[in-house]
């Protein structure tokens, strides 16, 4: 029921920054959490960051703490991922998801994904 539209991916050099956006829409919006996941070629999809709409509590993977920041705009029903100090190992397809259980998941609605490529 929840439709997600992602944007903001691209190609950047190591140390650069990108901001990903995920806009949510739908007649029924009952998700309590929104999160970002990523999947690199040959690897499983992994958790990156999540935020609770009520209260704004956040959670981050250890690999991105201090570099990535998740935020949301309630008026736009949009979640952002500010990615700073990017590293080549951050290269992946980034997906936005929604869930109703916990910050760490499960997430059962997904966007189409946006490619992030970090060159060295």
Steps between C-alpha positions, in 0.01 A plus 500: 500500500792732571674625188860615526690713254875534543746743349841655559742226406799562280873474452731677745864487597614362833448758771208657319136528600157408372150545634243234425128570514206265535149634460213291631144507376184295515145516619585293805821594677534306824874435509675606818857471377691589188846375426780484251661178387769431243608211287832465324561250219537149639395604849181484702294807565617663822356748742637854483280733704143541620277756662174487693242751386372543851776653709771485236705224663779387269723198461812456288720219385844517657659539159327834438484656845645848499478523122134452409200681642138397455223755533140550400261772395154427634335759278640336187490143635858468385806342655855606417840345534787747510814311410833666578859382483400235252725200452528258209347230720183709517439420135166323475140531398321681780139415579241674711259287698211534743407285796280483806694291752839647590777724377702200388210337319330327349449730206243375253449784252783610278589760246667428169849574630753762400860430403782653701849459360808628681826510308847512648 
